[in-house]
Amino acid sequence: MKYSTLANWVKGSRGWKRSKPPPPLPLLEAVAESAPAAALPLVLQLPGGVRLEVADQAQAALAAMVVRALEESCSVFPAA
């Protein structure tokens, strides 16, 4: 690659900006009743590739705390 090609590419890429913010992620409340011990875990897919597997009620409480902390500390989730 020639230097002039690289320089023009870098110069052009500096002006690129996202035209509008990404759409807000819809959040919903889920309520689960008691399930048998052999039930499959609930899988939460969060932005940035984060994946949480929730297997019991204690883990659900921890997962809720993680989601709330992310909501308060960064713009990953829109404020409701």
C-alpha angles and dihedrals in degrees: 000000000000120000092238091056092051093045092052091048093050092046092050095045093055091067094054114109131168106265095217136359119268115269116269117265113242113235124198137186117243123197118194127192123216111295134194117273091250093060118129117253122256109248119212117197111200130187116279093038096288112154125191123190113202115197104166145013094270091054090047090058091050092047090052089052090051093050092047092048091051091047091053099040104044144014094256090109124035116239112255 
